[in-house]
Amino acid sequence: MWLARTSVVVCALAACGFPTPPKLGGPSDAARDGAGDASHDAFVDPDADIDATGSIDASPDAAFIADAPGPSLTLKNYLSWCSVSVDGGAASTTGVQTVPVTVGNTVALVAEPASTSFTLGANTWHHTDGDTGGGEPGTVIESPLSSTAHLTITGSQCVAVCCPFTNGTGCPTTDQCP
């Protein structure tokens, strides 16, 4: 008697347009009905975190957390007047570089003038460990001319760099980092 009543309820639900719930371990919707019926394909299986052995995934969001972007360093190279490398990477004259970083690490930043039209200044770097408010020259090496500054990573951060014209002019007086 109970089986007959259950069958009537299931048939009544199907006749009303309700999708038939998938059977655990059964074929996919497309395999069952032969066509990728959108109403069935959009059905979200509440048991999706149960693997093939029947074990429940204790942390279904672990993959999402692992894929979340970490902190980054945004390096703004004013008008591309410097050739800059971040932590030993390839030097670039790109105007804005965004590099993934790890909190707690200290990165080395190296700038060289992009051409003989530019040089290094007393405030080449901004927002680095040695900048106390007006920029810093970094550690300057004369041959080849370069400046090295350091940044201790505390989260996503921005650093600005400018290699002025050889007469010392041209760099902005406003903060290039937000």
N, C-alpha and C positions, 0 to 999 in steps of 0.2 A: 504494500500500500504506500509506504513512504517513497519508494522508487518511482512509482507512477506519478505522485504529486510533484516530485523534483523535476521529472521530465517535462511536465506541463509548464512549470515555471520557467525552465530554460528555454522551451520552445516559445513561450510568450515573450520573453525578453528578446530573443532573436528576431521575432516577427515585428517588434517595435523599433527595430533598427539599432539596438545596442550591439556593440561588437562582442563577439565571443571571446572570452579571455583565453590567452594561449595556454597550452598544456606544458607543464614543466618537462623538459627533456624531449619534447616533441619537435616536429619539423617547424621551420620558420613559417611566417605568414605566407610568404611568396611560394614556398614549397607546398603548403596546404591548399591554397586556392589557385595556384598556377599563374597568378598575375599579381603584381605588386600593388594590391588594393591599398590606396593611400589611407583609408580609415583604419585599416589594420596595421599598416606599417608605422603609423604615428602613435600607436598604443605603446605606453611605457610599461615595461614589465616591472612590477614592484619587487620582484626577486632578482633583479639584475646583478646584485652584489653577491649572489651565490654562485660559486664556481662549479665546474663539471663534476667534482667529487661531492658536491652538496655542502661544502664548507662555506661559512659566511666570512666575507672579507671584513676584518675588524676595522679597517680604516679606508673606506671607499673614497675619501677625499685626498688621500696621500699623494696620488699622482697629480692632482690639481695643485697641491701645495708645492710639490717638487718643481712643477713647471712655472710657478709664479716668478715673474722677473725680480731679480735682486737689485741692489743699489747700483747706480751708475755714476760715472764721472763725466760731466759735460765740460769739454775744454773749448773755450771760445778764443780763436786766433784772429785778432783784429785785422780785417781786410787781407788775411792770409799773408801777412808780412813776415811771419816766422815759419820755419820748418820745425815741427814739434814731434817728439816721440814721447810715448807714455809707457813707463815701466819697461824700457828696453825694446819696445815694438818699433816697427818701421816709422821713420820720420815722414811727416805729411804737412803740406801747406793748406790742408782742408780748413775752411773757416770755422766749422763746428765739428768736433769729434765727440762721439758718445761711446764710452768704454765701460764694460761691466767691471765692477770692483768688489772687493770683499771687505766688510767692516772689520776694523782692527789692523788691517795692513797699511803700510806706508808705501806710496808709489813715488817713483822718481820721474820727474818731468824735465825734459831737455829741449831747449829752444836754440836754434841757430837762425841768423838772419836769412831770409829766403833768397836774397840776392845782394850784390854789392851796394845796392841803393839803400840798404837798411843796416842797422847796428843793434846793439843791446843798450838798454837804458838803466837808470837807477831804480826804476819801478817797472821792470819787465813783467813781473808776475803779480797777480792779484788773487787773494783768497787761498794762498798757500800757507804752510806752517810758519814761514818766516815773515809773512805780511802782517804788520801791526796796524794797518789802516791806510797806508798810502802806497802800497805795493812794495816789492822787494826786488833787488837785482839778481838774487840767487847766487850760486857759486859760479863765478865767471872764469872761463879758461880762454886764454888769448889765441891759441893756435891749435886747431881751428876755433874760431870765435864761437863760444857756446855758453849757455847759462843753464845750471841745474837747480831746480827747486824741488821740494818734497811736500807731500800732502798725506796726512794721516786720515784714513777713511773712517768717517763716523756715520755714514749713510749716503744717500745720493747727494752729490755736491757739484759745484760749478767752480771752475778756475778760468781766469782770463789772462791772456798773454799778448803783449804787443812789442814788436821790434820797430823802433822809430826810424825815421830817415837818418842818414848819417850826420845831419846837423842837430839831431836830438828832438826834432819836432814831429808832430803828426799823430801821436797816440791820443786816444780820447781821455777826457777828464772826468767823464761819468762812468759809473760802475757798469760793466758789461754783463755781469751776472745778476740774475733776478734776486 
